Amino acid sequence: MEIHFLLFVLLLAATAVISFAYAIWRGRNDQQILRSILQSSPIPTFVISTNRKILYWNRALEGLSGIRAEEVLGTDQQWRAFYSSPRSCMADLIISKKIDHSYSLYAGKVAKSKILKYAYEVTEFFPDLGEKGKWFRITATSIRDSSGKTFGAMETLEDITDQKTAEEELLKRTKLESLGTFADGVAKDFDSLLTAILRNVFLAKISASEEDKILENGLAVAERAGLQAKELAHRLITFAQGGYPVKKIERIGGLIQETVEKTLAGSKVTCKPAIAADLWPVEVDALQIKQVIENMVTNAKEAMPEGGSMEVIAENTTTGTNIRTLGEGNYVRIVIRDRGVGIPRENLSKIFDPYFTTKEKKERGGIGLGLAICDSIIKYHNGLISMESTVGAGTTFFIYLAAMPNGSARLTAG
């Protein structure tokens, strides 16, 4: 009887040991599965414990942040993925139960996830990530055991920079088209009224006696003001409609060279345009493209009041899908680069808006329509204007015009 009882105790002990060993193995196996899932995920992710120490830092986050997992595992430096100095992340706020105070840390609104019960989301711009900053949708959630007790938190980042850029471009185009329709109608009515006023001013001038100098001078001032107003009306029409381009196949290398030289004549800014000898033909309205180049070069000149040198480059390029809003194909790219004061980051998104100007004196050409008109003209040529700028270092504009590499034969035949 004692032998049977002893065997039962030994069997029970062996079962307990095996169960315990299996539980340890199963736990480690589950951890390995979780680690493999996180590491193979294309979404940048980190996991922290309840004491805010990093447990996991996956490869996608290594690629995004440039920080290897071994540098941060076991530390509370999860902020390094986003920021240049220590501060709480959303996962930290969840662990400390301070997520309701997140408004002081994020510009966007932190909201509860509509999909996950204990998750929160925010859309935020990070200017220090990438070359021009990145937009991310951040999701953070607590990790709970079967009893509902929190034992960690996970945070993921979804890069939505392309989506935000496309949304902003669509909003900008919609706003400009709506404003353009309005401007077109107002400008045409304004132009008709001015024509009638100027006609009567002219009749009054020729009817005035030679002795009435005061009247003659007053009419001359009124006439000049009327002509300037008509010019503004025509600019509004150009902005609204792109000026109805009359396109022909052209080689624009000579046009660029001539326009740059004429615009900079007599100024303290120098430029020797670099134009590709084999520059492809483009189908454009030459007068309108000349207006764009003149406007851009004038802006560059005004950005360098003390003088200096600027660059104008015209070259052939073939784009794939690397340039947003521009289709795949062959283009002539015109680069206009100054070394002037630059444009602050907060103004970059508004630079093509009508009537937006950074100039202190709203003299002729400084009323804020120049770049809006250029954008409108290039848009109606199915092209693109983009720009980069750094305060104190200068501004670069890129103009893309659809090219016709085989257009030389048609030019010769014409």
Buried (B, 14 or more C-beta within 10 A) or exposed (E): EEEEEEEEEEEEEEEEEEEEEEEEEEEEEEEEEBBEEBBEBEBBBBBBBBEBBBBBBBBBBBEBBEBEBEBBBEEBBBBBBBBEEEEBBBBBBBBEEEBEEBEEBBEBEBEEEEEEEBBBBBBBEBEEBEEEEBBBBBBBBBBBEEEEEBEBBBBBBBBBBEEBBEEEEEEBBEEBEEBBEEBBEBBBEBBEEBEEBBEEBEEBBEEBEEEEEEBBEBBEEBBEBBEEBBEBBEBBBBBBBBBEBEBEBBBBBEBBBEBBEEBBEEBEBEBEBEBBEEBBBBBBBBEBBBBBBBBBBBBBBBBBEEEBEBBBBBBBBEBEEEBEEBEEEBBBBBBBBBBBBBBEEEBBEEBBBBEBBBBEEEEEBBBBBBBBBBBBBBBBBEBBBBBBBEEEEBBBBBBBBBBBEEBBEEEEEE
